Amino acid sequence: MTTTIRPVRHRTLGDQTWQDQAVCTPSEYNPVDPEVFFPGPEDTAAITTAKALCAQCPVARACLDAALETGDSHGIRGGLTEEEREPLHTRLSERLDYSRVNAVLAGRDIHITRAERRAVVLAGYRQAVSVERLAWLLKISPEHALKLYRETRRAIRHRQIAEQATRTAAEQGGTDQLHRDDFGTAA
């Protein structure tokens, strides 16, 4: 038995073409009622039906991303109810999806979060992506890209210094560290 994993198709900026492939889009050959995806909160049968349709959808991921990125909080989107998407809405800026980072580094024009943006800068720095290319990828000025690379270089250097200090202290047996027993007992 072989399993094929389809590559993730991230929605590009302004792209709505994914909707043509959605299971929820009614057509002559797919007479689905769009109202199925807007059930009442207590209508478990309708919720189950909508989620079953979403499970078959080839663009469920793009649908969920679009709902999160636009703040859409109505109906079943990407296989999740409004209540299930709520925590994702609040933590969206913290999302770090490396497939999205790699897509940006490959030149795809997709929505990314702040955390993903920082990861693009770090990966670009480590891969020696030029300042001009980073500026183009992130749609910022070359001066801003250079500033981001400088901040990244400084952060890496500080982390290396801190790690070296920790290793040195561990090798010395931590003789300079105070322990609870070093303070004695209260009289």
MOVENBEL-V211251 format. One line per field, one symbol per residue. phi: phi as a letter, one per 40 degrees, with the letter a starting at -180 (. if undefined). psi: psi as a letter, one per 20 degrees, with the letter a starting at -180 (. if undefined). A space follows every 10 residues. Layout:
# MOVENBEL-V211251
phi: ???
psi: ???
This chain:
# MOVENBEL-V211251
phi: .bbbbcccbc ccdgcbcccc ccccccadcb cccdcdcbcc cbcccccccc ccccccccbd ccccdccccc gcbbgcbggb cdcccdcccc bdccdbbccc cccccchccb cbcccccccc cccccccfcc dcccccccfb cdcccccccc ccdccccccc cccccccccc ccggccccbd cccgbcc
psi: pqppoqqpoq prpjpjhhhh iqhioqrhim lqohihjlrq himhghgggg hhghhipikh ghgggggghi jpkpappkjq rghhhghhgh jgiipnohhg ghgghijqnr pqrgghghhg ggggghjkpq gggggggilr qhggggghgg hgggggghhg gghghggghh hijkhiqqrh iiiaqq.
